Amino acid sequence: MSQVIQEEEIVAKQYDLNLIRRLLTYVVPYKGLVILGVFLLISTSLTDLAGPYIIKIAIDNYIARGNFRGLLFISVVYFIINLLSFLFRYLQSYATGVLGQKIMYDLRMELFSKIQSLSLSFFDRTPVGRIVTRVTNDVDSLNELLTSGMVTIIGDTFTLLGITVLIFWLNWKLAIVTMLVVPVLVVITNFLQKRMRAAFRALRVRLSRINAFISENVSGMHIVQLFNREDKNFQQFNDLNQDYKKSALRSLFYFALFGPLLSLITASATALVIWFGGRSVIAETLTIGSLVAFLQYVDRFFLPIRDLSEKYNALQSAMAACERIFQLLDEQPAIKDASDAKPLQHIRGEIEFKNVWFAYNDEEWVLKDVSFKVSPGESVALVGATGAGKTSIISLLCRFYDIQKGQILIDGIDIKEISIKDLRRHIGLVLQDPFLFTGTIASNIRLHESSISDQQVEEAARYVNAHTFIEKLPLKYNEPVLERGAGLSHGQRQLISFARAIAFNPELLLILDEATSSIDTETEALIQEALAKIMKGRTSIVIAHRLSTVQNVDRIIVMHKGRIVEQGNHQELLAQRGYYYRLYELQYRSEAIA
């Protein structure tokens, strides 16, 4: 995990422009909204620029001369200009808000699609909380950049240019005096920007750590409470929270410093204008109206920069989030379809492993030169101690991982040459730890597959003997299922996941991974009855800890430390008095003692 965190923190600063360019590709489909937003921003800027000049006219041409009628006219004009500014500002805010929501929707959809396409090896090394942070917090952070960032910068730039032209037109000497503080502003902004960017990047990483820790602890709360780990975990969370607080305070220090420094620079520029401009008014080389207008323009010159300082926190957070989002989007799945992948419409169900070597990490071999063949319709059981490589065979057959050496064939075709979706469409998989989604019993059986009717859902449940307990629920098949199936017993969750596999009707392959290892005797009897029907005529690979569940299969493959050590049916293996015999004797004695 530390390596993943380190990789997230090391992101080159010089890629800022590349990030903006890449983000702009999500803006292009909504260029109409962008053009509208820019037009409204420019219109807002023009009305804002007109305000001080109208005040100049009011003072010099009407107030100083006592022209009441002209003063009424200019007051109405000033009100109309500000009313237009209000309308333009409202429409611009709404347009950019819509733009931001549309882009965030697209980003969330692309991120979710990317997450679903990644191989299991990615999820093995990446905490769930970190992934959730990408799709939620990080995408939300971009909203400020999209709604008050890119488009607003265009408007602020136009305003700055407009004010610069106007103040030089009004009085070029006072304009030069104003510009004396700009180099100081540039130096301070550049100094603080570098530190704020690093602080916000660190802040997002630490937030991700907190999310990952909370997610892990909530998922394993029964273990936490059973082993009295509350105090220890509280201390761990306190350390993470303290680390986050330190990063937050560091970023807050720079943010809090930027605003006041900018106000001080603005005040310095205003003081210089009052001094030099006031002397010009006294010398009668500058009108009072021009000085008032000039002072307002000076204040508005620094207003866009002041706005930027207020939004700097969100903008820097958005840039850091942008880096992390694109980092995830650039992640490539380890398992991909070959360029010439073949469809697999119909299969007979022949499975063959030929000299298969596999390791999750480098050359720490989990499977060593494994070879076996399963004929169409044959039922085979894989048995052996924990770590023998049984589950790895299932994962490889489903292409959750790829082998390093050898071949895995289905009907004589290497599975690497078959479309992954087509391959998995023929596989029914029931895991030891059944996973149920939030929804209803029926939605968990059909997984929202519209082609599976209510009748087929019920038939699948009846087939695996789940219908009886479902009918006793208040809402039957519409009974709500809480997260991960909370409220249902392990056996009930197992039967539902079994019904799910049957509802999708894998044509010739049904792969069961220790499906009965954690089920009570009564439930096991029900599922064994269903198994006998399901396995008939289907190619089946069964993995079970209880050897009593595999006695009736056609063949048993015994594995030990990644190798096949014995093969045969139950009676043949007992007669050999080898490894299987020792496993059986050990389990028989354990059950007898129990």
Secondary structure as GFF3:
##gff-version 3
##sequence-region A 1 594
A	DSSP	alpha_helix	2	9	.	.	.	ID=ss1
A	DSSP	three_ten_helix	13	15	.	.	.	ID=ss2
A	DSSP	alpha_helix	16	27	.	.	.	ID=ss3
A	DSSP	three_ten_helix	28	30	.	.	.	ID=ss4
A	DSSP	alpha_helix	31	57	.	.	.	ID=ss5
A	DSSP	pi_helix	58	63	.	.	.	ID=ss6
A	DSSP	alpha_helix	68	117	.	.	.	ID=ss7
A	DSSP	alpha_helix	120	125	.	.	.	ID=ss8
A	DSSP	alpha_helix	128	133	.	.	.	ID=ss9
A	DSSP	pi_helix	134	138	.	.	.	ID=ss10
A	DSSP	alpha_helix	139	145	.	.	.	ID=ss11
A	DSSP	pi_helix	146	150	.	.	.	ID=ss12
A	DSSP	alpha_helix	151	170	.	.	.	ID=ss13
A	DSSP	alpha_helix	172	179	.	.	.	ID=ss14
A	DSSP	alpha_helix	182	219	.	.	.	ID=ss15
A	DSSP	alpha_helix	221	226	.	.	.	ID=ss16
A	DSSP	alpha_helix	230	282	.	.	.	ID=ss17
A	DSSP	alpha_helix	288	329	.	.	.	ID=ss18
A	DSSP	beta_strand	351	359	.	.	.	ID=ss19
A	DSSP	beta_strand	365	374	.	.	.	ID=ss20
A	DSSP	beta_strand	379	383	.	.	.	ID=ss21
A	DSSP	alpha_helix	390	397	.	.	.	ID=ss22
A	DSSP	beta_strand	405	410	.	.	.	ID=ss23
A	DSSP	beta_strand	413	414	.	.	.	ID=ss24
A	DSSP	three_ten_helix	415	417	.	.	.	ID=ss25
A	DSSP	alpha_helix	420	425	.	.	.	ID=ss26
A	DSSP	beta_strand	427	430	.	.	.	ID=ss27
A	DSSP	beta_strand	439	440	.	.	.	ID=ss28
A	DSSP	alpha_helix	441	446	.	.	.	ID=ss29
A	DSSP	alpha_helix	454	463	.	.	.	ID=ss30
A	DSSP	alpha_helix	467	471	.	.	.	ID=ss31
A	DSSP	three_ten_helix	476	478	.	.	.	ID=ss32
A	DSSP	beta_strand	480	481	.	.	.	ID=ss33
A	DSSP	three_ten_helix	483	485	.	.	.	ID=ss34
A	DSSP	alpha_helix	490	503	.	.	.	ID=ss35
A	DSSP	beta_strand	509	513	.	.	.	ID=ss36
A	DSSP	alpha_helix	521	535	.	.	.	ID=ss37
A	DSSP	beta_strand	539	543	.	.	.	ID=ss38
A	DSSP	three_ten_helix	547	550	.	.	.	ID=ss39
A	DSSP	beta_strand	555	560	.	.	.	ID=ss40
A	DSSP	beta_strand	563	568	.	.	.	ID=ss41
A	DSSP	alpha_helix	570	576	.	.	.	ID=ss42
A	DSSP	alpha_helix	579	593	.	.	.	ID=ss43
###
